[in-house]
Structures are given as C-alpha cells and as structure tokens.
Amino acid sequence: MGKIEKMSSLTDWERELALLENKSNLRKLPVIRHLGKEVEVNGKVMLNLSSNDYLGLAAYLPLRTEFLQSLTPDTFLPSSSSSRLLTGNFNIYVQIEDLLARLFRKESALVFNSGYHMNAGILPAVSDARTLILADKLVHASIIDGIRLSAAKCIRYRHNRYDQLEQLLVSNHAGYDRIIIVTESIFSMDGDEADLRRLVTLKQQYDNVLLYVDEAHAVGVRGMHGLGCAEEQDCVADIDFLCGTFGKALASVGGYIVCSKTIRDYLINKMRTFIFTTALPPVNLLWTFFILEHLDSFSFRRERLKRISSLLKDALVKKGYACPSTSHILPMTIGDSGDTVLKADFLQRKGFYALPVRPPTVPEGTSRIRFSLTADITEEEIKSLIELI
C-alpha cells in the first residue's frame, strides 16, 4: 500500500511539472560561464543583463587581485566550522560589525549568513501574538516567509499606498502591543522605491510602531556614500530595523542589520536562523570588509549606473511599456508567459542575456523581462539593446 501511495505522489509532482511547462512557467538551471560583464550559455557569449552585481565589482578583476594579495595561509580560512555562539565568532565579525555601525552611525550591527536568513529570522524573533505586521504587498518572498513563521497577525497594504497604511495604523494601533511596518526600499521586480521619509513620519505618530526596511537592492547603489535609500532620504537614524545584503552590489555574501544594541542583543538570543547555523567563513567576511572600506570610492560607478538606467527607462516608456522603475532594475512587462519567453529568446539570440520573470515570482498576466543593469555596461550597449526592443 505504501509503495502505491508513493508512486501516486510522484505522479502528482510530474503532473504539476507538466502543467508548469504547458504554461511556459517551468524553470531549469542554466549552466553559465562568467566572462566579466558577459556570460557564456550553451556556447553563446552574451552581455549579462540579469545580474545583481550592480556596481560591477564581482566582475572587476583588479579589485579581486588587490584583495588576494592581502591574504596569507593564516588569514585564508574557508570555514568557520561552528555557529557564532559556539566557536565561529572570529574577530573579523567584530571588526565588520563595528565598521557597519560606524558607517551608518547606528549603535550596533549584526551580520547574517544571507538576506534570506535575515528576513526569515528577524520578524519571528521580535514578534508574538500581540504584534501586528503591516507589510507592503510586494515585499520579497523571504520577508513573507519570515511573516509566516512569526506568531504575529499580518495585513498586507497595497503597494506604496500610504493612505491605506495610515488608515490601518489609525484603526489598529490601540489593539496591539507592537506594530511593525515592513517594506523594501527598492522593490526587486518593479524597480520602484518606497518613500521612507513618509513611513518614518507615520511611524513617529505612535509609540508602539517600529519600521523595518530591507535595502537589499539599494545598498552600494544609492546614497552619497553608497549606504542606500535611507542615506539618500536622510532617515537612517529613524529606522528601527535597517537591513541589507552583501550579495548584490557589494559583490560578497551575507546579510546585515544596523540597529540599537537592545535589538542586536535580542536577536542574538532569539533569532533561530542566526543561532542554529554555521557562521560564514572568515575569508568571506574579510572580502566584505575590504569592499566596505572602499564603498565611498565607488561614486563614479553609482553615477554611471544611474545614467544608463535613465537611458533605458526613457526608451521603454517611449516604446509604450509601463515601467514604474526609479532605479537600475527595469521591468519590460509583456503579460503572457509564453510571449515573454519568446521575447527573452529573441534578445538572447541577439547577444543580450535577459531572462523572463514569470509566476509565481510575479502575478499571473504580468510576466516580464527584468533588465538588471550593472555599472560596467556602456551607453553604446544600452543603445544597441534599445534598437532591438
């Protein structure tokens, strides 16, 4: 009987995979060889328009060469071999968290293994049944998973609709011990951004409201010193949970929060995705520290990225595409998944590695090409892309 049930389950999975394929929503892992700002896929070399290496640092060989020259056999430690609460809290963790706190002028900082660990772990740790989470409708899947793991009640407000958020605060603030507003700064699929100053103003009207902001797609790229939209909008000090990742513009791995000492200490004691995992290898933290020390010097890369992003945004709008982006992430919404796959195939045949984004990553009927630009792409390459669109 057990064998028949097992075969039935496998058949269900196969049936679901076939359904995904029929809807042009089946995903497969590509085999990719990286060649600087280009990639080779199935023997074809294309300009990479799907990378999160927003500043082009991961592809910049002289930077890696400089870093490697600073390593010795004693400092090249490819594993921490333990969680941070046991023996994995190497001194480089202390140094990088002190540096983050100084850069953001916050009391404390804490580093995590990934942005997913960060978002899936913080909200469950700081929430209970007397907590209400008010989250933007378009927050990242990792935040949604963190909300689901928490004991809090959650209401999702319409994307960037602060009038609705304000109404929710008015009607709910007296009914909960704590309310946490949760948003991204730059949203990963539409490339638009939150009005952080407006959110801070709403938060400050109530004693029991906190603000959680994920700067994954903004840190390194935005702000005079590359500290993100919170720096650009001058509200770093007013955000209770200011989070980000090292794995995108900063060309490394891991996540972080800058916050009060109380929040840091609480997370160390209560955050399961922090407590019960092996710490990042020290060599990765050394590279992150190296990048952060240079962050202020990448302003010319930030300016170039802003320039080519504006060029592509203007072209998409002129060609009739709805493009809400205010950043380096530019969606070209097509609608039907099959049509989107065909458009991506066409661009790839012409030498541009642009990928289709389909459900469940985006809602049905909003499949798109997501152009994710990096600072090492030239204006001439963007103009060539525009001619094809």
C-alpha positions as YAML, in Angstrom:
chain: A
units: angstrom
residues:
- id: 1
  name: MET
  ca: [0.00, 0.00, 0.00]
- id: 2
  name: GLY
  ca: [2.81, 2.35, 0.93]
- id: 3
  name: LYS
  ca: [4.54, 1.78, -2.42]
- id: 4
  name: ILE
  ca: [1.33, 2.63, -4.36]
- id: 5
  name: GLU
  ca: [0.88, 5.86, -2.35]
- id: 6
  name: LYS
  ca: [4.49, 6.84, -3.04]
- id: 7
  name: MET
  ca: [4.07, 6.30, -6.78]
- id: 8
  name: SER
  ca: [0.86, 8.37, -6.68]
- id: 9
  name: SER
  ca: [2.73, 11.26, -5.03]
- id: 10
  name: LEU
  ca: [5.43, 11.14, -7.68]
- id: 11
  name: THR
  ca: [2.77, 11.17, -10.39]
- id: 12
  name: ASP
  ca: [1.22, 14.27, -8.81]
- id: 13
  name: TRP
  ca: [4.58, 16.02, -8.92]
- id: 14
  name: GLU
  ca: [5.11, 15.00, -12.54]
- id: 15
  name: ARG
  ca: [1.64, 16.25, -13.42]
- id: 16
  name: GLU
  ca: [2.35, 19.59, -11.78]
- id: 17
  name: LEU
  ca: [5.68, 19.91, -13.61]
- id: 18
  name: ALA
  ca: [3.90, 19.23, -16.90]
- id: 19
  name: LEU
  ca: [1.34, 21.90, -16.06]
- id: 20
  name: LEU
  ca: [4.11, 24.42, -15.40]
- id: 21
  name: GLU
  ca: [5.71, 23.54, -18.73]
- id: 22
  name: ASN
  ca: [2.41, 23.96, -20.58]
- id: 23
  name: LYS
  ca: [2.07, 27.47, -19.10]
- id: 24
  name: SER
  ca: [5.70, 28.34, -20.01]
- id: 25
  name: ASN
  ca: [6.46, 28.64, -16.29]
- id: 26
  name: LEU
  ca: [8.84, 25.66, -15.90]
- id: 27
  name: ARG
  ca: [12.28, 26.68, -14.63]
- id: 28
  name: LYS
  ca: [15.58, 24.96, -15.32]
- id: 29
  name: LEU
  ca: [19.05, 25.71, -14.01]
- id: 30
  name: PRO
  ca: [21.29, 27.21, -16.72]
- id: 31
  name: VAL
  ca: [24.95, 26.26, -16.95]
- id: 32
  name: ILE
  ca: [26.83, 29.55, -17.11]
- id: 33
  name: ARG
  ca: [30.44, 30.58, -17.59]
- id: 34
  name: HIS
  ca: [31.17, 34.11, -16.40]
- id: 35
  name: LEU
  ca: [33.37, 36.31, -18.59]
- id: 36
  name: GLY
  ca: [33.43, 39.65, -16.81]
- id: 37
  name: LYS
  ca: [30.24, 41.52, -17.73]
- id: 38
  name: GLU
  ca: [29.40, 38.81, -20.26]
- id: 39
  name: VAL
  ca: [28.24, 35.22, -19.80]
- id: 40
  name: GLU
  ca: [28.54, 32.13, -21.96]
- id: 41
  name: VAL
  ca: [25.42, 29.95, -22.05]
- id: 42
  name: ASN
  ca: [25.14, 26.94, -24.36]
- id: 43
  name: GLY
  ca: [28.23, 28.10, -26.22]
- id: 44
  name: LYS
  ca: [26.89, 31.62, -26.87]
- id: 45
  name: VAL
  ca: [28.51, 34.71, -25.32]
- id: 46
  name: MET
  ca: [26.04, 37.43, -24.30]
- id: 47
  name: LEU
  ca: [26.01, 40.70, -22.37]
- id: 48
  name: ASN
  ca: [24.71, 39.91, -18.89]
- id: 49
  name: LEU
  ca: [21.51, 41.88, -18.19]
- id: 50
  name: SER
  ca: [20.32, 39.62, -15.38]
- id: 51
  name: SER
  ca: [22.97, 40.08, -12.69]
- id: 52
  name: ASN
  ca: [22.68, 41.62, -9.23]
- id: 53
  name: ASP
  ca: [26.32, 42.73, -9.45]
- id: 54
  name: TYR
  ca: [25.00, 46.29, -9.71]
- id: 55
  name: LEU
  ca: [28.34, 48.09, -9.30]
- id: 56
  name: GLY
  ca: [30.22, 45.59, -11.46]
- id: 57
  name: LEU
  ca: [32.56, 44.76, -8.58]
- id: 58
  name: ALA
  ca: [32.26, 40.97, -8.76]
- id: 59
  name: ALA
  ca: [33.40, 41.12, -12.38]
- id: 60
  name: TYR
  ca: [36.24, 43.59, -11.71]
- id: 61
  name: LEU
  ca: [39.45, 41.55, -11.70]
- id: 62
  name: PRO
  ca: [41.87, 44.25, -10.36]
- id: 63
  name: LEU
  ca: [39.81, 44.51, -7.16]
- id: 64
  name: ARG
  ca: [39.99, 40.77, -6.55]
- id: 65
  name: THR
  ca: [43.70, 40.78, -7.33]
- id: 66
  name: GLU
  ca: [44.34, 43.52, -4.75]
- id: 67
  name: PHE
  ca: [42.37, 41.60, -2.14]
- id: 68
  name: LEU
  ca: [44.07, 38.28, -2.83]
- id: 69
  name: GLN
  ca: [47.48, 39.88, -2.36]
- id: 70
  name: SER
  ca: [46.48, 40.72, 1.22]
- id: 71
  name: LEU
  ca: [45.72, 37.08, 2.13]
- id: 72
  name: THR
  ca: [48.08, 34.64, 3.83]
- id: 73
  name: PRO
  ca: [47.63, 30.95, 4.70]
- id: 74
  name: ASP
  ca: [46.74, 32.10, 8.23]
- id: 75
  name: THR
  ca: [44.01, 34.53, 7.10]
- id: 76
  name: PHE
  ca: [42.59, 32.35, 4.33]
- id: 77
  name: LEU
  ca: [40.02, 30.47, 6.43]
- id: 78
  name: PRO
  ca: [37.41, 28.85, 4.14]
- id: 79
  name: SER
  ca: [35.19, 27.65, 7.00]
- id: 80
  name: SER
  ca: [34.21, 28.88, 10.43]
- id: 81
  name: SER
  ca: [33.32, 25.29, 11.40]
- id: 82
  name: SER
  ca: [30.81, 26.42, 14.01]
- id: 83
  name: SER
  ca: [27.94, 28.74, 14.84]
- id: 84
  name: ARG
  ca: [28.85, 32.16, 16.16]
- id: 85
  name: LEU
  ca: [27.55, 31.36, 19.65]
- id: 86
  name: LEU
  ca: [29.99, 28.42, 19.86]
- id: 87
  name: THR
  ca: [33.43, 28.96, 18.28]
- id: 88
  name: GLY
  ca: [32.53, 30.65, 14.97]
- id: 89
  name: ASN
  ca: [32.64, 34.28, 16.13]
- id: 90
  name: PHE
  ca: [36.02, 35.17, 14.61]
- id: 91
  name: ASN
  ca: [37.45, 38.63, 15.20]
- id: 92
  name: ILE
  ca: [36.59, 39.69, 11.63]
- id: 93
  name: TYR
  ca: [32.92, 39.53, 12.64]
- id: 94
  name: VAL
  ca: [33.57, 42.06, 15.39]
- id: 95
  name: GLN
  ca: [35.50, 44.28, 13.00]
- id: 96
  name: ILE
  ca: [32.88, 44.26, 10.26]
- id: 97
  name: GLU
  ca: [30.01, 44.90, 12.66]
- id: 98
  name: ASP
  ca: [31.90, 47.79, 14.24]
- id: 99
  name: LEU
  ca: [32.57, 49.18, 10.74]
- id: 100
  name: LEU
  ca: [28.89, 48.89, 9.76]
- id: 101
  name: ALA
  ca: [27.80, 50.68, 12.93]
- id: 102
  name: ARG
  ca: [30.27, 53.49, 12.24]
- id: 103
  name: LEU
  ca: [29.31, 53.83, 8.56]
- id: 104
  name: PHE
  ca: [25.60, 54.08, 9.34]
- id: 105
  name: ARG
  ca: [26.12, 55.97, 12.61]
- id: 106
  name: LYS
  ca: [23.98, 53.46, 14.44]
- id: 107
  name: GLU
  ca: [24.53, 51.90, 17.84]
- id: 108
  name: SER
  ca: [25.08, 48.32, 16.68]
- id: 109
  name: ALA
  ca: [25.15, 45.93, 13.76]
- id: 110
  name: LEU
  ca: [24.75, 42.19, 13.26]
- id: 111
  name: VAL
  ca: [25.80, 40.04, 10.28]
- id: 112
  name: PHE
  ca: [23.80, 37.06, 8.97]
- id: 113
  name: ASN
  ca: [24.57, 34.24, 6.56]
- id: 114
  name: SER
  ca: [22.26, 35.57, 3.84]
- id: 115
  name: GLY
  ca: [19.47, 38.00, 3.12]
- id: 116
  name: TYR
  ca: [17.09, 35.07, 3.31]
- id: 117
  name: HIS
  ca: [18.32, 34.11, 6.80]
- id: 118
  name: MET
  ca: [17.94, 37.76, 7.76]
- id: 119
  name: ASN
  ca: [14.36, 38.24, 6.59]
- id: 120
  name: ALA
  ca: [13.16, 34.78, 7.57]
- id: 121
  name: GLY
  ca: [14.61, 35.13, 11.06]
- id: 122
  name: ILE
  ca: [14.21, 38.68, 12.37]
- id: 123
  name: LEU
  ca: [10.42, 39.04, 12.27]
- id: 124
  name: PRO
  ca: [9.69, 35.70, 14.02]
- id: 125
  name: ALA
  ca: [12.21, 36.64, 16.72]
- id: 126
  name: VAL
  ca: [10.73, 40.05, 17.53]
- id: 127
  name: SER
  ca: [7.03, 39.20, 17.11]
- id: 128
  name: ASP
  ca: [4.41, 37.50, 19.25]
- id: 129
  name: ALA
  ca: [0.63, 37.19, 19.26]
- id: 130
  name: ARG
  ca: [0.36, 40.81, 20.44]
- id: 131
  name: THR
  ca: [2.27, 42.04, 17.35]
- id: 132
  name: LEU
  ca: [0.74, 43.30, 14.09]
- id: 133
  name: ILE
  ca: [2.87, 43.38, 10.94]
- id: 134
  name: LEU
  ca: [1.81, 45.80, 8.21]
- id: 135
  name: ALA
  ca: [3.74, 44.76, 5.11]
- id: 136
  name: ASP
  ca: [3.83, 46.20, 1.61]
- id: 137
  name: LYS
  ca: [2.06, 43.89, -0.84]
- id: 138
  name: LEU
  ca: [5.25, 43.48, -2.93]
- id: 139
  name: VAL
  ca: [7.82, 42.62, -0.25]
- id: 140
  name: HIS
  ca: [10.27, 39.84, -1.08]
- id: 141
  name: ALA
  ca: [9.43, 36.14, -0.63]
- id: 142
  name: SER
  ca: [11.97, 35.87, 2.21]
- id: 143
  name: ILE
  ca: [10.08, 38.53, 4.18]
- id: 144
  name: ILE
  ca: [6.79, 36.76, 3.50]
- id: 145
  name: ASP
  ca: [8.31, 33.53, 4.82]
- id: 146
  name: GLY
  ca: [9.51, 35.38, 7.94]
- id: 147
  name: ILE
  ca: [5.99, 36.70, 8.49]
- id: 148
  name: ARG
  ca: [4.52, 33.21, 8.08]
- id: 149
  name: LEU
  ca: [6.97, 31.82, 10.66]
- id: 150
  name: SER
  ca: [6.05, 34.52, 13.18]
- id: 151
  name: ALA
  ca: [3.20, 34.49, 15.68]
- id: 152
  name: ALA
  ca: [2.11, 37.95, 14.57]
- id: 153
  name: LYS
  ca: [-1.02, 38.89, 12.71]
- id: 154
  name: CYS
  ca: [-0.22, 40.38, 9.29]
- id: 155
  name: ILE
  ca: [-2.07, 42.75, 6.98]
- id: 156
  name: ARG
  ca: [-0.58, 43.47, 3.54]
- id: 157
  name: TYR
  ca: [-1.24, 47.03, 2.40]
- id: 158
  name: ARG
  ca: [-1.43, 47.90, -1.32]
- id: 159
  name: HIS
  ca: [1.96, 48.61, -2.84]
- id: 160
  name: ASN
  ca: [3.26, 52.02, -1.71]
- id: 161
  name: ARG
  ca: [-0.28, 53.11, -0.79]
- id: 162
  name: TYR
  ca: [0.46, 55.03, 2.36]
- id: 163
  name: ASP
  ca: [-3.08, 56.36, 2.65]
- id: 164
  name: GLN
  ca: [-4.24, 52.79, 3.26]
- id: 165
  name: LEU
  ca: [-1.32, 52.17, 5.63]
- id: 166
  name: GLU
  ca: [-2.25, 55.28, 7.61]
- id: 167
  name: GLN
  ca: [-5.84, 54.04, 7.94]
- id: 168
  name: LEU
  ca: [-4.58, 50.67, 9.16]
- id: 169
  name: LEU
  ca: [-2.44, 52.39, 11.79]
- id: 170
  name: VAL
  ca: [-5.34, 54.53, 12.98]
- id: 171
  name: SER
  ca: [-7.68, 51.55, 13.33]
- id: 172
  name: ASN
  ca: [-5.17, 49.08, 14.84]
- id: 173
  name: HIS
  ca: [-2.58, 50.92, 16.93]
- id: 174
  name: ALA
  ca: [-4.53, 50.61, 20.18]
- id: 175
  name: GLY
  ca: [-5.18, 46.89, 19.75]
- id: 176
  name: TYR
  ca: [-1.59, 45.63, 19.73]
- id: 177
  name: ASP
  ca: [1.48, 45.95, 21.94]
- id: 178
  name: ARG
  ca: [3.65, 46.44, 18.86]
- id: 179
  name: ILE
  ca: [3.13, 47.21, 15.18]
- id: 180
  name: ILE
  ca: [5.95, 46.70, 12.65]
- id: 181
  name: ILE
  ca: [5.76, 48.38, 9.24]
- id: 182
  name: VAL
  ca: [7.71, 46.27, 6.75]
- id: 183
  name: THR
  ca: [8.92, 47.38, 3.32]
- id: 184
  name: GLU
  ca: [11.76, 47.15, 0.86]
- id: 185
  name: SER
  ca: [13.44, 50.38, -0.22]
- id: 186
  name: ILE
  ca: [13.89, 49.38, -3.89]
- id: 187
  name: PHE
  ca: [11.50, 46.65, -4.95]
- id: 188
  name: SER
  ca: [13.11, 43.75, -6.77]
- id: 189
  name: MET
  ca: [10.57, 43.19, -9.56]
- id: 190
  name: ASP
  ca: [9.27, 46.69, -10.42]
- id: 191
  name: GLY
  ca: [12.42, 48.64, -9.54]
- id: 192
  name: ASP
  ca: [10.38, 51.39, -7.87]
- id: 193
  name: GLU
  ca: [11.07, 52.60, -4.35]
- id: 194
  name: ALA
  ca: [9.43, 53.34, -1.04]
- id: 195
  name: ASP
  ca: [9.00, 56.83, 0.41]
- id: 196
  name: LEU
  ca: [10.97, 56.14, 3.57]
- id: 197
  name: ARG
  ca: [10.52, 59.65, 4.94]
- id: 198
  name: ARG
  ca: [6.74, 59.25, 4.69]
- id: 199
  name: LEU
  ca: [6.97, 55.92, 6.50]
- id: 200
  name: VAL
  ca: [9.11, 57.47, 9.24]
- id: 201
  name: THR
  ca: [6.51, 60.24, 9.68]
- id: 202
  name: LEU
  ca: [3.73, 57.66, 10.01]
- id: 203
  name: LYS
  ca: [5.78, 55.63, 12.48]
- id: 204
  name: GLN
  ca: [6.55, 58.61, 14.68]
- id: 205
  name: GLN
  ca: [2.87, 59.30, 15.31]
- id: 206
  name: TYR
  ca: [2.65, 56.23, 17.58]
- id: 207
  name: ASP
  ca: [4.77, 54.99, 20.48]
- id: 208
  name: ASN
  ca: [4.28, 51.32, 19.62]
- id: 209
  name: VAL
  ca: [5.14, 51.39, 15.90]
- id: 210
  name: LEU
  ca: [8.51, 50.23, 14.51]
- id: 211
  name: LEU
  ca: [9.88, 50.39, 10.95]
- id: 212
  name: TYR
  ca: [11.63, 47.51, 9.12]
- id: 213
  name: VAL
  ca: [13.35, 48.33, 5.80]
- id: 214
  name: ASP
  ca: [15.18, 45.89, 3.53]
- id: 215
  name: GLU
  ca: [17.79, 47.74, 1.43]
- id: 216
  name: ALA
  ca: [19.00, 44.64, -0.46]
- id: 217
  name: HIS
  ca: [18.74, 46.30, -3.88]
- id: 218
  name: ALA
  ca: [19.80, 49.78, -2.74]
- id: 219
  name: VAL
  ca: [22.89, 49.41, -0.57]
- id: 220
  name: GLY
  ca: [26.02, 50.19, -2.56]
- id: 221
  name: VAL
  ca: [23.98, 51.85, -5.30]
- id: 222
  name: ARG
  ca: [22.12, 54.72, -3.64]
- id: 223
  name: GLY
  ca: [23.22, 57.49, -1.30]
- id: 224
  name: MET
  ca: [26.26, 59.75, -1.38]
- id: 225
  name: HIS
  ca: [28.37, 57.10, 0.35]
- id: 226
  name: GLY
  ca: [26.54, 54.07, -1.07]
- id: 227
  name: LEU
  ca: [24.61, 53.32, 2.11]
- id: 228
  name: GLY
  ca: [21.24, 53.03, 0.39]
- id: 229
  name: CYS
  ca: [17.95, 54.88, 0.07]
- id: 230
  name: ALA
  ca: [17.82, 55.56, 3.81]
- id: 231
  name: GLU
  ca: [21.02, 57.59, 3.47]
- id: 232
  name: GLU
  ca: [19.69, 59.27, 0.31]
- id: 233
  name: GLN
  ca: [16.44, 60.20, 2.07]
- id: 234
  name: ASP
  ca: [18.26, 61.17, 5.29]
- id: 235
  name: CYS
  ca: [16.37, 58.87, 7.64]
- id: 236
  name: VAL
  ca: [18.89, 56.21, 8.72]
- id: 237
  name: ALA
  ca: [18.55, 57.19, 12.39]
- id: 238
  name: ASP
  ca: [14.76, 56.78, 12.32]
- id: 239
  name: ILE
  ca: [14.58, 53.20, 11.02]
- id: 240
  name: ASP
  ca: [14.50, 50.55, 13.75]
- id: 241
  name: PHE
  ca: [15.43, 47.54, 11.60]
- id: 242
  name: LEU
  ca: [17.65, 48.77, 8.75]
- id: 243
  name: CYS
  ca: [18.65, 45.66, 6.81]
- id: 244
  name: GLY
  ca: [20.61, 44.88, 3.68]
- id: 245
  name: THR
  ca: [22.68, 42.27, 1.88]
- id: 246
  name: PHE
  ca: [26.29, 41.92, 0.78]
- id: 247
  name: GLY
  ca: [25.44, 39.57, -2.08]
- id: 248
  name: LYS
  ca: [24.33, 42.07, -4.71]
- id: 249
  name: ALA
  ca: [26.04, 45.44, -5.30]
- id: 250
  name: LEU
  ca: [28.68, 44.64, -2.66]
- id: 251
  name: ALA
  ca: [29.79, 41.50, -4.54]
- id: 252
  name: SER
  ca: [30.04, 39.25, -1.49]
- id: 253
  name: VAL
  ca: [27.71, 37.09, 0.58]
- id: 254
  name: GLY
  ca: [25.59, 37.56, 3.70]
- id: 255
  name: GLY
  ca: [23.12, 40.00, 5.20]
- id: 256
  name: TYR
  ca: [23.19, 42.58, 7.97]
- id: 257
  name: ILE
  ca: [21.11, 44.77, 10.23]
- id: 258
  name: VAL
  ca: [22.12, 48.10, 11.75]
- id: 259
  name: CYS
  ca: [20.04, 48.81, 14.84]
- id: 260
  name: SER
  ca: [20.04, 49.56, 18.56]
- id: 261
  name: LYS
  ca: [22.14, 47.49, 20.95]
- id: 262
  name: THR
  ca: [18.95, 46.16, 22.55]
- id: 263
  name: ILE
  ca: [17.65, 44.80, 19.24]
- id: 264
  name: ARG
  ca: [21.05, 43.27, 18.43]
- id: 265
  name: ASP
  ca: [21.28, 41.52, 21.79]
- id: 266
  name: TYR
  ca: [17.70, 40.30, 21.49]
- id: 267
  name: LEU
  ca: [18.31, 38.82, 18.03]
- id: 268
  name: ILE
  ca: [21.45, 37.02, 19.21]
- id: 269
  name: ASN
  ca: [19.34, 35.30, 21.86]
- id: 270
  name: LYS
  ca: [16.07, 34.76, 19.98]
- id: 271
  name: MET
  ca: [16.70, 34.55, 16.21]
- id: 272
  name: ARG
  ca: [16.68, 30.89, 15.16]
- id: 273
  name: THR
  ca: [18.23, 31.41, 11.71]
- id: 274
  name: PHE
  ca: [21.15, 33.13, 13.46]
- id: 275
  name: ILE
  ca: [21.57, 30.75, 16.41]
- id: 276
  name: PHE
  ca: [21.27, 27.41, 14.63]
- id: 277
  name: THR
  ca: [23.57, 27.78, 11.64]
- id: 278
  name: THR
  ca: [27.28, 27.57, 10.94]
- id: 279
  name: ALA
  ca: [28.76, 31.05, 10.63]
- id: 280
  name: LEU
  ca: [30.03, 32.42, 7.32]
- id: 281
  name: PRO
  ca: [33.67, 31.58, 6.50]
- id: 282
  name: PRO
  ca: [36.08, 34.25, 7.77]
- id: 283
  name: VAL
  ca: [37.58, 34.70, 4.28]
- id: 284
  name: ASN
  ca: [34.17, 35.86, 3.02]
- id: 285
  name: LEU
  ca: [33.96, 38.41, 5.81]
- id: 286
  name: LEU
  ca: [37.46, 39.66, 5.01]
- id: 287
  name: TRP
  ca: [36.34, 40.30, 1.42]
- id: 288
  name: THR
  ca: [33.18, 42.06, 2.63]
- id: 289
  name: PHE
  ca: [35.24, 44.23, 4.97]
- id: 290
  name: PHE
  ca: [37.58, 45.08, 2.08]
- id: 291
  name: ILE
  ca: [34.60, 46.13, -0.12]
- id: 292
  name: LEU
  ca: [33.01, 48.21, 2.64]
- id: 293
  name: GLU
  ca: [36.27, 50.08, 3.22]
- id: 294
  name: HIS
  ca: [36.24, 51.03, -0.49]
- id: 295
  name: LEU
  ca: [32.48, 51.73, -0.70]
- id: 296
  name: ASP
  ca: [32.78, 55.51, -0.62]
- id: 297
  name: SER
  ca: [35.16, 55.45, -3.60]
- id: 298
  name: PHE
  ca: [32.65, 53.84, -5.97]
- id: 299
  name: SER
  ca: [30.66, 57.03, -6.57]
- id: 300
  name: PHE
  ca: [31.64, 57.12, -10.27]
- id: 301
  name: ARG
  ca: [30.15, 53.62, -10.67]
- id: 302
  name: ARG
  ca: [26.94, 54.75, -8.99]
- id: 303
  name: GLU
  ca: [26.71, 57.72, -11.34]
- id: 304
  name: ARG
  ca: [27.32, 55.60, -14.44]
- id: 305
  name: LEU
  ca: [24.66, 53.11, -13.34]
- id: 306
  name: LYS
  ca: [22.19, 55.95, -12.81]
- id: 307
  name: ARG
  ca: [22.96, 57.34, -16.28]
- id: 308
  name: ILE
  ca: [22.45, 54.10, -18.23]
- id: 309
  name: SER
  ca: [19.36, 53.23, -16.18]
- id: 310
  name: SER
  ca: [17.74, 56.55, -17.12]
- id: 311
  name: LEU
  ca: [18.61, 55.95, -20.77]
- id: 312
  name: LEU
  ca: [16.86, 52.57, -20.83]
- id: 313
  name: LYS
  ca: [13.90, 53.75, -18.74]
- id: 314
  name: ASP
  ca: [13.19, 56.64, -21.13]
- id: 315
  name: ALA
  ca: [13.36, 54.28, -24.11]
- id: 316
  name: LEU
  ca: [10.97, 51.73, -22.57]
- id: 317
  name: VAL
  ca: [8.41, 54.41, -21.78]
- id: 318
  name: LYS
  ca: [8.67, 55.90, -25.28]
- id: 319
  name: LYS
  ca: [8.08, 52.45, -26.75]
- id: 320
  name: GLY
  ca: [4.84, 52.14, -24.76]
- id: 321
  name: TYR
  ca: [5.91, 49.83, -21.95]
- id: 322
  name: ALA
  ca: [4.66, 50.53, -18.43]
- id: 323
  name: CYS
  ca: [7.87, 50.91, -16.42]
- id: 324
  name: PRO
  ca: [7.40, 52.18, -12.85]
- id: 325
  name: SER
  ca: [11.11, 51.84, -12.08]
- id: 326
  name: THR
  ca: [13.12, 54.63, -10.47]
- id: 327
  name: SER
  ca: [16.26, 52.52, -10.27]
- id: 328
  name: HIS
  ca: [18.66, 50.19, -12.09]
- id: 329
  name: ILE
  ca: [16.04, 47.39, -12.13]
- id: 330
  name: LEU
  ca: [13.84, 47.95, -15.17]
- id: 331
  name: PRO
  ca: [10.88, 45.68, -15.98]
- id: 332
  name: MET
  ca: [9.56, 45.36, -19.52]
- id: 333
  name: THR
  ca: [6.13, 43.90, -18.77]
- id: 334
  name: ILE
  ca: [4.75, 41.74, -21.58]
- id: 335
  name: GLY
  ca: [1.96, 39.84, -19.83]
- id: 336
  name: ASP
  ca: [1.70, 36.32, -21.23]
- id: 337
  name: SER
  ca: [4.42, 33.93, -20.04]
- id: 338
  name: GLY
  ca: [4.82, 32.29, -23.47]
- id: 339
  name: ASP
  ca: [5.26, 35.63, -25.21]
- id: 340
  name: THR
  ca: [7.75, 36.70, -22.53]
- id: 341
  name: VAL
  ca: [9.84, 33.56, -23.03]
- id: 342
  name: LEU
  ca: [9.88, 34.16, -26.80]
- id: 343
  name: LYS
  ca: [10.99, 37.78, -26.29]
- id: 344
  name: ALA
  ca: [13.78, 36.66, -23.96]
- id: 345
  name: ASP
  ca: [14.90, 34.04, -26.50]
- id: 346
  name: PHE
  ca: [14.97, 36.70, -29.20]
- id: 347
  name: LEU
  ca: [17.15, 39.03, -27.10]
- id: 348
  name: GLN
  ca: [19.48, 36.17, -26.25]
- id: 349
  name: ARG
  ca: [19.90, 35.26, -29.92]
- id: 350
  name: LYS
  ca: [20.92, 38.89, -30.46]
- id: 351
  name: GLY
  ca: [23.56, 38.72, -27.71]
- id: 352
  name: PHE
  ca: [21.70, 40.04, -24.62]
- id: 353
  name: TYR
  ca: [21.26, 37.67, -21.68]
- id: 354
  name: ALA
  ca: [17.86, 38.89, -20.48]
- id: 355
  name: LEU
  ca: [15.62, 36.46, -18.63]
- id: 356
  name: PRO
  ca: [11.84, 36.07, -18.34]
- id: 357
  name: VAL
  ca: [10.28, 36.55, -14.92]
- id: 358
  name: ARG
  ca: [7.07, 34.55, -14.60]
- id: 359
  name: PRO
  ca: [4.56, 33.39, -11.96]
- id: 360
  name: PRO
  ca: [4.81, 32.70, -9.09]
- id: 361
  name: THR
  ca: [7.57, 35.31, -8.84]
- id: 362
  name: VAL
  ca: [5.13, 37.86, -10.30]
- id: 363
  name: PRO
  ca: [1.32, 37.72, -10.55]
- id: 364
  name: GLU
  ca: [-0.38, 35.94, -13.44]
- id: 365
  name: GLY
  ca: [-0.60, 38.13, -16.52]
- id: 366
  name: THR
  ca: [2.40, 40.30, -15.57]
- id: 367
  name: SER
  ca: [5.30, 38.21, -16.90]
- id: 368
  name: ARG
  ca: [8.19, 40.42, -17.86]
- id: 369
  name: ILE
  ca: [11.77, 40.79, -18.96]
- id: 370
  name: ARG
  ca: [13.63, 42.13, -15.94]
- id: 371
  name: PHE
  ca: [16.63, 44.18, -17.02]
- id: 372
  name: SER
  ca: [19.05, 44.26, -14.11]
- id: 373
  name: LEU
  ca: [21.77, 46.73, -15.05]
- id: 374
  name: THR
  ca: [25.36, 46.93, -13.83]
- id: 375
  name: ALA
  ca: [27.79, 49.82, -13.80]
- id: 376
  name: ASP
  ca: [30.19, 48.23, -16.29]
- id: 377
  name: ILE
  ca: [27.61, 48.28, -19.13]
- id: 378
  name: THR
  ca: [28.27, 51.07, -21.63]
- id: 379
  name: GLU
  ca: [25.83, 53.58, -23.12]
- id: 380
  name: GLU
  ca: [26.56, 52.12, -26.56]
- id: 381
  name: GLU
  ca: [25.48, 48.66, -25.37]
- id: 382
  name: ILE
  ca: [22.27, 50.10, -23.92]
- id: 383
  name: LYS
  ca: [21.55, 51.89, -27.21]
- id: 384
  name: SER
  ca: [22.04, 48.62, -29.10]
- id: 385
  name: LEU
  ca: [19.55, 46.96, -26.73]
- id: 386
  name: ILE
  ca: [17.05, 49.78, -27.26]
- id: 387
  name: GLU
  ca: [17.17, 49.29, -31.03]
- id: 388
  name: LEU
  ca: [16.10, 45.66, -30.56]
- id: 389
  name: ILE
  ca: [13.22, 46.24, -28.14]
...
